[in-house]
Structure formats: structure tokens, C-alpha cells
Amino acid sequence: MRSRLLLLAAALCAFGASLGSGFHFDDYAIFSDPLIKSPWGWLEIWGLRQTRPLTHLTFWLNYQASGANPLGYHALNLALHLAAVVLAYECLRRLLPERAAWLAAALFAVHPLQAEAVDYIWGRSIVLAAIFCFASLLSWIEDRPWLAVAWFAAALLAKEECGAFPLLLLLLDRKRLAPILAMFALSAAAGARVLYALALTPGAPAAFHAGISPANYLLAEGPVILRYLRLLLAPYGFTVDPDLRIPPLWLGLAAWGAILAVAVFAGRSKRAWATWLLAGFFLLLPSSSLIPAADLSADRRMYLPLFAFAAAAGILLARVPLRAAAPALVAVLTLVSVSRTWVWMSEESLWREAVRRAPRKVRPKIQLARSVRAAEALELLNQARALEPYNAQVAAETGKVLLDEHQPEAALVEFGRALAIAPRDAQNLNNRGVALAELGQTEAARADFERALAIDPGLTESRENLRKLPAR
């Protein structure tokens, strides 16, 4: 019991301040989903168009309990992380010597790579999936393989990126093939469901709409994975939006060559830590590399793989002669995580860091512009336009700032520029409609709202704006 309490205390120290945080980035999409607000949403979210229904069920529960108060959402994120830590330790202490198991669980609990998954409400999906994967692993260890299959099915309903988890079980036990094959079948079905849902979702930042080919995405993920490993070993230089681009062919292939070399070494080695290192690669590679995403890198993708990497590190740290060294490392990592959590406390601090660490990237400037006063926002957006003159989002954000400053004529020019660049963007049409309505051009505004809804029937903002217009 003492070991568990120490782990929970360490995790609370590392990420407890997140309870005072607000919403960030994609978190706001929760409130644009009509199913989250619907009394029957708990039932409707199970349709095939919803990629992660179990995660969205927790969002629905949060909304029903506390509306748009961020405290309830962060409290649940933190509670889920604590549950994951306890379950991870229960698995590890059955698989590793006691000291190695505790150290591995402590690394999993407090490593700053976990900050994005815990502090970012939208990152909840992988925490929830990890909980069910650990429940599956525990059932597997206790010789209940078909219960393990059921837990894994629940994990896939939380986040499909855990689809490679059966490979970890295969490393541990190669005799019980039938349940593992059943798990792989579930993974394939979950992948097909995700591709189907993304194909039907306009503007989804993944797969068909990611804006990057599968070959280029795969090429880029080699350096990205090396970045994850660097942050694992030297946790410095974190940012929510790193400036990563498609590398030259030689660099991408060299990165994948290095990863393959390490994986082959781990596969051939008979050492326990090497087996866990290989398991970490198994858990990371599919989630990072199979389905193209607009974000080349996201630290939350390391949440589940970190379990295996931490197991490898725990085995090695347990051998260090100076017994105080490993706990000191855990304490240092906890302090770094406290620092990361403070950065996540506000939109402004989060995106100021991103702008500072990726000065030639446009998106951090756009995001920071949403959190600062109009004068600074316009300056940031001018810098973004200088970097990407034909970026429709820069024009749209400039128009929103001008509209908030009661300059609808100037805003209309910017929204027109955004539509000239991206004429089929429903949000741009909606924005122009708002400016036209402000200028008293009701029928032109109505036409824009109707066109926006024809492109994206789920754009509730346009539906609401249309409702507010005077009747014909």
C-alpha cells in the first residue's frame, strides 16, 4: 500500500496543478458537438461516424455534470491518470522485480512526456485507452485471456492508436494465439471504422484530409520518433507545436534506419530490458506512423508506449549501486512535469512557448493571437502572413480580430481574402456572413450561412447565426 500511495502522491505533485487550468486548442470542439449537449447524446455517440465513442461518453458525462466548467474535465483527466498509474504498477510488479517495477511505475507516473495527455483535456482518449490496455494486460497475466480481449475492445473504443497492444502480449506469451488473433481482428475493425468516419467528416485533420501523403508522413515520422526518444532521455525543449517538416529523403531514411537498428538489437538481445524496449517500439510505431495526421508530432502519443520504455528503464535503474540515484531522478522529473503543467495553465503561456520555440511556424502565432489583446494579435497575424501569404486561416483570424474591434468593413475584406484562397471552407463562409450581418446586409449574410450549411450540415454556428437573422 505504501508503494501505491507514493506513486499517487508523485503523480499528484507532477500534474495536480492542472486542476486550475482551462481549455486549450481542440478542447473547444467538445462544445461544438451537439451530441455532447444532447440529453440522449450518451446513446447517439455510438454511431459509426464517431471514432472514439467511449472517450466522447466521458465528455458527455462531464458536460452533464458541470457544463463548460473546466475544473470537472481536468479533475477527471487527473483521476484517470492516477488510475492508469495504479494499474500500470499492478501489471509491472507481476512482471518485474519489486524495485524495478516501482521505479518503472514512477517514471510512467511523473515523466514530463505525460503532461500533454494529462493536462490537455482532448488528450484524455489515450489515457482512457491505456487504462483498459493495462486492465487487459492484468487479465492476461492472471490467465484470463478472453477477458483481456474484452478489455482491449474497450480500449479501442477510447482511442484506436492502442491497436498494436496485442504485440506486447505476444512478446510475453506466444502460446495463446487465438485471443491475440481476435485482438488483431478488433484492431483492424477499429482502423476501418476510423477511416470510414474520417472520410465522412469534412476538414478532419487526419487520413484523407491530413494535407500530407502517407509516404511523406511515414518519412517524417522517423525523425519524429527520434525526437520522442530524445525527450524521453533528455526532457527539455517541450512545446505543444514543434516546427517539424517533411525531411529530405536521405534524412528520413537515416532516421528509420537508426530506429530499425535499435529494434533489431533489442529483438536479438536476451536481456529483459531489451525486450521491453522492443515492446515500446511496437506500441509507438503504429500509433505514430500508420494514419497520416496534420500534426506530425504530439507528445500524448507517447503515453502508452512510455509504459514499456519505463519498464526497460526501471530494470536498468534498479541496478544502479547508489540507491538514492533513481529516486533523485524521479524527483527531478516530477519538478520538470510541474513546470510543464504550469505552462499548460493558460492558452497564452502555452502558445507563447510554442512561438518562441518555433518562430517560423504559423499556427502558434494564430493560436497566441486568440489569447492576447488586439494590437498584439494583429502584429502576430501580420508576421504569420509574411511567412505564408496564402494561408486562408491567417486571413480568417485577422478578420475575427477586426470584427471584435467593431471594424466589420475591414473584417469583410479579410474574410473575402480567406474565401478567395479556400472557397469551399464552410467556416470562412460563416465568418463572412457574420460580417455582412453586422453591416446590415441580411440577405447576403443569409446566403453565406446557407452555403456554409450545404457544405457542412454539422456547422451549428451557422445554423444559430441563420436563426438569429430577421425573417424574410
GUKEVEX-978766 format. One record per residue (C-alpha): residue number from 0; x, y, z. Coordinates in Angstrom, 3 decimals. Example, Ala and Ser with C-alpha at 12.3 -4.5 7.8 and 13.67 -1.06 7.14 Angstrom:
2
- 0  12.300  -4.500  7.800;
- 1  13.670  -1.060  7.140;
END
This chain:
472
- 0  0.000  0.000  0.000;
- 1  2.845  2.401  0.822;
- 2  4.302  1.944  -2.666;
- 3  0.976  2.777  -4.294;
- 4  0.454  5.850  -2.125;
- 5  3.928  7.133  -3.003;
- 6  3.178  6.706  -6.710;
- 7  -0.128  8.541  -6.401;
- 8  1.496  11.333  -4.392;
- 9  4.228  11.726  -7.010;
- 10  1.679  11.866  -9.855;
- 11  -0.386  14.440  -7.941;
- 12  2.695  16.572  -7.345;
- 13  3.586  16.406  -11.027;
- 14  0.178  17.187  -12.517;
- 15  -2.129  18.299  -9.707;
- 16  -1.878  21.964  -10.680;
- 17  -3.780  21.119  -13.867;
- 18  -6.960  21.445  -11.781;
- 19  -6.545  25.207  -12.089;
- 20  -6.137  25.111  -15.864;
- 21  -8.662  25.985  -18.527;
- 22  -9.482  24.739  -22.014;
- 23  -6.930  24.558  -24.821;
- 24  -6.905  24.257  -28.604;
- 25  -9.176  21.339  -29.640;
- 26  -10.870  21.271  -26.214;
- 27  -13.359  23.829  -27.509;
- 28  -14.554  21.316  -30.114;
- 29  -16.254  19.473  -27.247;
- 30  -18.815  22.255  -27.012;
- 31  -19.456  22.445  -30.745;
- 32  -20.556  18.801  -30.767;
- 33  -24.356  18.715  -30.447;
- 34  -24.229  15.137  -29.149;
- 35  -22.281  16.244  -26.070;
- 36  -25.043  18.712  -25.211;
- 37  -27.930  16.389  -26.035;
- 38  -29.668  14.531  -23.173;
- 39  -29.575  11.457  -25.421;
- 40  -26.014  12.030  -26.526;
- 41  -24.749  9.114  -24.411;
- 42  -26.636  6.846  -26.794;
- 43  -26.139  8.718  -30.067;
- 44  -22.330  8.865  -29.811;
- 45  -22.102  5.139  -30.603;
- 46  -22.812  5.733  -34.295;
- 47  -20.195  4.741  -36.864;
- 48  -19.262  8.359  -37.567;
- 49  -17.897  8.762  -34.047;
- 50  -14.322  7.485  -33.933;
- 51  -13.828  7.338  -30.134;
- 52  -17.255  6.848  -28.549;
- 53  -16.030  5.832  -25.105;
- 54  -13.955  8.995  -24.794;
- 55  -16.854  11.108  -26.000;
- 56  -19.072  9.411  -23.426;
- 57  -16.791  10.842  -20.721;
- 58  -17.061  14.292  -22.342;
- 59  -20.850  13.902  -22.309;
- 60  -20.761  12.970  -18.608;
- 61  -18.534  15.967  -17.867;
- 62  -20.874  18.317  -19.701;
- 63  -23.958  16.958  -17.978;
- 64  -22.267  17.301  -14.591;
- 65  -20.535  20.669  -14.888;
- 66  -21.340  22.255  -18.248;
- 67  -18.392  24.288  -19.511;
- 68  -16.553  24.498  -16.157;
- 69  -13.004  23.245  -16.889;
- 70  -12.428  22.024  -13.315;
- 71  -14.585  18.921  -13.770;
- 72  -12.867  17.998  -17.035;
- 73  -9.372  18.394  -15.584;
- 74  -10.353  16.544  -12.415;
- 75  -11.476  13.565  -14.484;
- 76  -8.294  13.683  -16.599;
- 77  -6.186  13.658  -13.436;
- 78  -8.240  10.864  -11.860;
- 79  -7.857  8.756  -14.993;
- 80  -4.085  9.255  -14.930;
- 81  -3.965  8.161  -11.284;
- 82  -5.992  5.067  -12.176;
- 83  -3.602  4.329  -15.048;
- 84  -0.612  4.648  -12.699;
- 85  -2.081  2.179  -10.207;
- 86  -2.997  -0.327  -12.916;
- 87  0.412  0.053  -14.558;
- 88  2.085  -0.715  -11.229;
- 89  -0.154  -3.745  -10.651;
- 90  0.964  -5.114  -14.016;
- 91  4.626  -4.249  -13.581;
- 92  5.013  -5.774  -10.134;
- 93  3.794  -9.082  -11.547;
- 94  6.310  -8.916  -14.388;
- 95  9.407  -7.282  -12.853;
- 96  11.344  -7.414  -9.579;
- 97  9.754  -5.151  -6.953;
- 98  12.279  -2.294  -7.078;
- 99  12.360  -2.238  -10.873;
- 100  8.551  -2.334  -11.008;
- 101  8.192  0.629  -8.647;
- 102  10.761  2.697  -10.493;
- 103  9.117  1.923  -13.826;
- 104  5.693  2.886  -12.477;
- 105  7.157  6.080  -11.018;
- 106  8.667  7.052  -14.373;
- 107  5.326  6.382  -16.037;
- 108  3.566  8.451  -13.370;
- 109  5.692  11.602  -13.458;
- 110  7.638  11.827  -16.716;
- 111  7.018  15.210  -18.396;
- 112  6.201  13.439  -21.672;
- 113  2.898  12.576  -19.942;
- 114  1.988  16.227  -19.407;
- 115  0.173  16.711  -22.699;
- 116  -2.046  13.657  -22.214;
- 117  -2.908  14.609  -18.615;
- 118  -3.085  18.420  -18.800;
- 119  -4.858  18.617  -22.166;
- 120  -8.491  17.566  -21.931;
- 121  -8.550  16.438  -25.565;
- 122  -5.625  14.137  -24.726;
- 123  -7.876  12.105  -22.442;
- 124  -8.523  9.461  -25.074;
- 125  -5.086  7.864  -24.834;
- 126  -5.178  7.886  -21.004;
- 127  -8.519  6.105  -21.101;
- 128  -7.253  3.632  -23.701;
- 129  -4.160  2.945  -21.564;
- 130  -6.336  2.134  -18.538;
- 131  -8.201  -0.535  -20.497;
- 132  -4.955  -1.848  -22.002;
- 133  -3.490  -2.245  -18.500;
- 134  -6.685  -3.981  -17.383;
- 135  -6.274  -6.258  -20.393;
- 136  -2.637  -6.958  -19.513;
- 137  -3.566  -7.712  -15.905;
- 138  -6.219  -10.184  -17.053;
- 139  -3.682  -11.750  -19.427;
- 140  -1.156  -12.179  -16.617;
- 141  -3.853  -13.761  -14.428;
- 142  -4.640  -16.292  -17.189;
- 143  -7.976  -14.838  -18.251;
- 144  -7.215  -14.236  -21.945;
- 145  -10.750  -13.684  -23.200;
- 146  -11.429  -11.128  -20.508;
- 147  -8.244  -9.476  -21.763;
- 148  -9.805  -9.388  -25.245;
- 149  -12.899  -7.651  -23.842;
- 150  -10.815  -5.016  -22.046;
- 151  -8.834  -4.416  -25.230;
- 152  -12.060  -3.895  -27.181;
- 153  -12.961  -1.165  -24.696;
- 154  -9.515  0.401  -25.178;
- 155  -10.084  0.619  -28.937;
- 156  -13.381  2.413  -28.316;
- 157  -11.438  5.025  -26.354;
- 158  -8.622  5.501  -28.897;
- 159  -7.686  3.325  -31.850;
- 160  -3.975  4.206  -31.563;
- 161  -3.581  1.427  -28.991;
- 162  -4.161  -1.092  -31.793;
- 163  -0.637  -2.548  -31.553;
- 164  -1.085  -3.547  -27.905;
- 165  -1.523  -7.278  -28.759;
- 166  2.120  -7.283  -29.873;
- 167  3.105  -6.650  -26.254;
- 168  1.103  -9.703  -25.189;
- 169  2.719  -11.700  -27.972;
- 170  6.155  -10.810  -26.608;
- 171  5.095  -12.020  -23.173;
- 172  3.324  -15.209  -24.259;
- 173  3.425  -16.807  -27.715;
- 174  1.256  -19.788  -26.847;
- 175  -2.224  -18.298  -26.569;
- 176  -2.636  -17.288  -30.204;
- 177  -6.427  -17.416  -30.548;
- 178  -7.188  -14.456  -28.253;
- 179  -4.305  -12.480  -29.768;
- 180  -5.687  -13.078  -33.261;
- 181  -9.070  -11.921  -32.000;
- 182  -7.429  -8.719  -30.733;
- 183  -5.765  -8.088  -34.083;
- 184  -9.150  -8.547  -35.763;
- 185  -10.597  -5.935  -33.405;
- 186  -7.706  -3.590  -34.225;
- 187  -8.375  -3.984  -37.953;
- 188  -12.078  -3.298  -37.425;
- 189  -11.294  -0.204  -35.337;
- 190  -8.931  1.081  -38.041;
- 191  -11.574  0.575  -40.720;
- 192  -14.131  2.384  -38.583;
- 193  -11.795  5.353  -38.126;
- 194  -11.070  5.603  -41.858;
- 195  -14.800  5.441  -42.604;
- 196  -15.586  8.182  -40.074;
- 197  -12.777  10.427  -41.297;
- 198  -13.894  10.018  -44.915;
- 199  -17.315  11.379  -43.929;
- 200  -16.001  14.260  -41.805;
- 201  -15.207  17.487  -43.711;
- 202  -11.934  19.051  -42.634;
- 203  -10.855  16.207  -40.357;
- 204  -7.106  16.703  -39.663;
- 205  -6.191  13.089  -40.412;
- 206  -6.145  10.405  -43.100;
- 207  -7.783  11.698  -46.320;
- 208  -7.878  15.322  -45.118;
- 209  -4.482  15.485  -43.403;
- 210  -2.876  17.518  -46.180;
- 211  0.071  15.118  -46.396;
- 212  0.545  11.901  -48.368;
- 213  1.024  8.612  -46.475;
- 214  4.549  8.298  -47.932;
- 215  5.609  11.765  -46.777;
- 216  4.002  11.227  -43.386;
- 217  5.857  7.957  -42.926;
- 218  9.112  9.617  -43.990;
- 219  8.607  12.417  -41.456;
- 220  7.779  10.077  -38.592;
- 221  11.314  8.666  -38.449;
- 222  12.789  11.965  -37.147;
- 223  9.656  12.478  -35.042;
- 224  10.161  9.160  -33.251;
- 225  13.791  10.060  -32.606;
- 226  12.512  13.324  -31.088;
- 227  10.243  11.352  -28.751;
- 228  13.179  9.200  -27.673;
- 229  15.340  12.278  -27.127;
- 230  12.639  13.825  -24.915;
- 231  12.383  10.528  -23.058;
- 232  16.090  10.582  -22.211;
- 233  16.622  14.374  -22.017;
- 234  13.275  16.005  -21.158;
- 235  13.959  19.530  -22.360;
- 236  12.616  21.563  -25.271;
- 237  8.959  20.601  -24.991;
- 238  6.359  22.512  -26.977;
- 239  2.785  21.830  -27.950;
- 240  3.549  22.629  -31.602;
- 241  7.133  21.802  -32.654;
- 242  8.416  23.041  -36.004;
- 243  8.707  19.695  -37.764;
- 244  8.568  19.366  -41.522;
- 245  8.881  16.653  -44.146;
- 246  12.608  15.855  -44.139;
- 247  14.846  15.218  -47.148;
- 248  14.670  11.620  -48.299;
- 249  18.132  10.771  -47.005;
- 250  17.379  12.148  -43.525;
- 251  14.055  10.342  -43.206;
- 252  15.586  7.057  -44.331;
- 253  18.562  7.530  -41.991;
- 254  16.208  8.095  -39.046;
- 255  14.225  4.963  -39.866;
- 256  17.483  3.067  -40.290;
- 257  18.564  4.090  -36.783;
- 258  15.193  3.051  -35.348;
- 259  15.323  -0.296  -37.151;
- 260  18.865  -0.922  -35.914;
- 261  17.845  -0.344  -32.293;
- 262  14.748  -2.533  -32.728;
- 263  16.785  -5.368  -34.274;
- 264  19.307  -5.148  -31.445;
- 265  16.509  -5.272  -28.871;
- 266  14.866  -8.197  -30.659;
- 267  18.072  -10.233  -30.727;
- 268  19.068  -9.476  -27.166;
- 269  18.103  -11.904  -24.426;
- 270  18.023  -9.180  -21.772;
- 271  14.710  -8.299  -20.137;
- 272  15.192  -4.547  -20.573;
- 273  15.772  -5.007  -24.301;
- 274  12.502  -6.925  -24.630;
- 275  10.659  -4.028  -23.015;
- 276  12.475  -1.576  -25.284;
- 277  11.234  -3.549  -28.286;
- 278  7.724  -3.517  -26.808;
- 279  7.920  0.267  -26.580;
- 280  8.667  0.475  -30.299;
- 281  5.801  -1.916  -31.048;
- 282  3.393  0.324  -29.132;
- 283  4.718  3.564  -30.627;
- 284  5.269  2.830  -34.314;
- 285  1.674  2.108  -35.411;
- 286  0.151  4.956  -33.391;
- 287  2.744  7.385  -34.719;
- 288  3.078  6.276  -38.322;
- 289  0.159  4.411  -39.886;
- 290  -2.602  7.007  -40.369;
- 291  -1.419  10.406  -41.664;
- 292  -2.253  13.328  -39.372;
- 293  -1.909  17.081  -39.770;
- 294  0.183  17.124  -36.590;
- 295  3.408  15.281  -37.327;
- 296  4.238  15.116  -33.635;
- 297  2.120  15.020  -30.482;
- 298  3.681  14.119  -27.144;
- 299  0.476  12.429  -25.976;
- 300  1.170  9.615  -28.463;
- 301  3.944  8.515  -26.090;
- 302  1.577  7.943  -23.157;
- 303  1.009  4.205  -23.671;
- 304  4.453  3.402  -25.179;
- 305  6.035  5.061  -22.156;
- 306  4.767  2.137  -20.066;
- 307  7.120  -0.224  -21.911;
- 308  10.001  2.253  -22.158;
- 309  9.647  2.919  -18.418;
- 310  9.789  -0.824  -17.729;
- 311  13.097  -1.026  -19.613;
- 312  14.426  1.996  -17.716;
- 313  13.194  0.620  -14.390;
- 314  15.150  -2.605  -14.894;
- 315  18.328  -0.646  -15.672;
- 316  17.869  1.887  -12.844;
- 317  17.320  -0.882  -10.308;
- 318  20.900  -1.993  -10.987;
- 319  22.441  1.388  -10.119;
- 320  24.584  0.834  -6.995;
- 321  23.771  4.212  -5.473;
- 322  20.205  3.585  -4.302;
- 323  19.420  7.288  -3.908;
- 324  20.160  7.996  -7.591;
- 325  16.955  6.542  -9.017;
- 326  14.593  8.291  -6.543;
- 327  16.512  11.531  -7.207;
- 328  15.859  11.092  -10.936;
- 329  12.147  10.586  -10.241;
- 330  12.133  13.775  -8.135;
- 331  13.813  15.788  -10.903;
- 332  11.342  14.503  -13.499;
- 333  8.499  15.441  -11.158;
- 334  9.777  19.012  -10.955;
- 335  10.040  19.214  -14.746;
- 336  6.444  17.970  -15.004;
- 337  5.323  20.618  -12.513;
- 338  6.929  23.192  -14.806;
- 339  5.187  21.709  -17.856;
- 340  1.845  21.765  -16.062;
- 341  2.300  25.460  -15.243;
- 342  2.913  26.149  -18.938;
- 343  -0.388  24.371  -19.658;
- 344  -2.201  26.590  -17.141;
- 345  -3.213  29.163  -19.766;
- 346  -3.564  29.464  -23.509;
- 347  -1.231  32.434  -23.522;
- 348  1.657  30.709  -21.729;
- 349  1.231  27.568  -23.831;
- 350  1.346  29.366  -27.163;
- 351  3.989  31.917  -26.164;
- 352  6.287  28.984  -25.553;
- 353  5.315  27.484  -28.915;
- 354  6.002  30.779  -30.739;
- 355  9.353  31.094  -29.008;
- 356  10.431  27.568  -29.914;
- 357  9.046  27.582  -33.458;
- 358  9.383  31.209  -34.639;
- 359  8.910  30.313  -38.312;
- 360  5.735  28.302  -37.798;
- 361  2.379  29.959  -38.451;
- 362  -0.053  28.018  -36.261;
- 363  1.439  29.037  -32.886;
- 364  1.134  32.685  -33.926;
- 365  -2.517  32.178  -34.858;
- 366  -3.251  30.425  -31.567;
- 367  -1.448  33.063  -29.490;
- 368  -3.324  35.804  -31.363;
- 369  -6.549  34.389  -29.926;
- 370  -5.296  34.908  -26.377;
- 371  -3.821  38.418  -26.425;
- 372  -5.016  41.991  -26.968;
- 373  -5.983  43.131  -30.438;
- 374  -2.843  45.153  -31.165;
- 375  -0.502  42.262  -30.379;
- 376  -2.835  39.815  -32.135;
- 377  -2.740  41.838  -35.367;
- 378  1.052  42.076  -35.166;
- 379  1.324  38.290  -34.739;
- 380  -1.021  37.729  -37.664;
- 381  0.990  40.119  -39.837;
- 382  4.093  38.069  -39.013;
- 383  2.187  34.909  -39.920;
- 384  1.085  36.433  -43.236;
- 385  4.681  37.324  -44.057;
- 386  5.586  33.654  -43.577;
- 387  2.592  32.263  -45.509;
- 388  0.879  34.909  -47.659;
- 389  -1.724  32.471  -48.984;
- 390  -2.788  30.921  -45.696;
- 391  -6.571  31.264  -45.503;
- 392  -6.624  30.805  -41.738;
- 393  -4.387  33.838  -41.199;
- 394  -6.851  35.988  -43.140;
- 395  -9.811  34.493  -41.271;
- 396  -8.245  35.110  -37.864;
- 397  -7.373  38.676  -38.840;
- 398  -10.990  39.199  -39.817;
- 399  -12.193  37.878  -36.442;
- 400  -9.915  40.275  -34.564;
- 401  -11.150  43.199  -36.650;
- 402  -14.752  42.127  -36.126;
- 403  -14.221  42.038  -32.364;
- 404  -12.775  45.546  -32.645;
- 405  -16.014  46.698  -34.315;
- 406  -14.448  47.103  -37.754;
- 407  -16.823  44.998  -39.891;
- 408  -15.780  46.630  -43.184;
- 409  -12.126  45.707  -42.682;
- 410  -13.153  42.276  -41.399;
- 411  -15.218  41.687  -44.545;
- 412  -12.121  42.297  -46.683;
- 413  -10.159  39.687  -44.699;
- 414  -12.948  37.122  -44.839;
- 415  -13.189  37.701  -48.581;
- 416  -9.453  37.057  -48.851;
- 417  -9.855  33.821  -46.877;
- 418  -12.638  32.688  -49.218;
- 419  -10.586  33.550  -52.297;
- 420  -7.920  31.150  -51.001;
- 421  -10.312  28.461  -49.699;
- 422  -13.713  28.969  -51.391;
- 423  -15.209  25.690  -50.126;
- 424  -14.431  26.326  -46.456;
- 425  -17.716  26.415  -44.549;
- 426  -16.234  28.320  -41.604;
- 427  -14.972  31.072  -43.916;
- 428  -18.456  31.428  -45.377;
- 429  -19.921  31.612  -41.897;
- 430  -17.396  34.294  -40.911;
- 431  -18.203  36.413  -43.937;
- 432  -21.888  36.013  -43.180;
- 433  -21.327  37.393  -39.676;
- 434  -19.537  40.461  -41.094;
- 435  -22.299  41.003  -43.651;
- 436  -24.932  40.754  -40.927;
- 437  -23.017  43.361  -38.882;
- 438  -23.146  45.666  -41.913;
- 439  -26.888  45.155  -42.279;
- 440  -26.636  43.088  -45.482;
- 441  -29.081  40.494  -44.216;
- 442  -29.845  38.607  -47.424;
- 443  -26.178  38.295  -48.386;
- 444  -25.456  37.013  -44.878;
- 445  -28.322  34.521  -45.162;
- 446  -26.898  33.208  -48.439;
- 447  -23.480  32.678  -46.852;
- 448  -24.900  30.829  -43.836;
- 449  -26.988  28.596  -46.109;
- 450  -23.990  27.828  -48.334;
- 451  -21.912  27.017  -45.250;
- 452  -24.551  24.556  -44.053;
- 453  -24.786  22.990  -47.507;
- 454  -21.048  22.251  -47.304;
- 455  -21.038  21.224  -43.635;
- 456  -24.504  20.415  -42.239;
- 457  -22.960  19.917  -38.800;
- 458  -21.747  23.519  -38.503;
- 459  -24.033  24.528  -35.627;
- 460  -22.600  28.055  -35.530;
- 461  -24.006  28.772  -38.990;
- 462  -27.353  27.274  -38.057;
- 463  -27.529  29.508  -34.994;
- 464  -26.493  32.599  -36.979;
- 465  -29.157  31.827  -39.562;
- 466  -31.769  31.555  -36.838;
- 467  -30.848  34.998  -35.498;
- 468  -31.468  36.759  -38.816;
- 469  -34.803  38.548  -39.268;
- 470  -37.407  36.515  -41.123;
- 471  -37.889  37.306  -44.799;
END
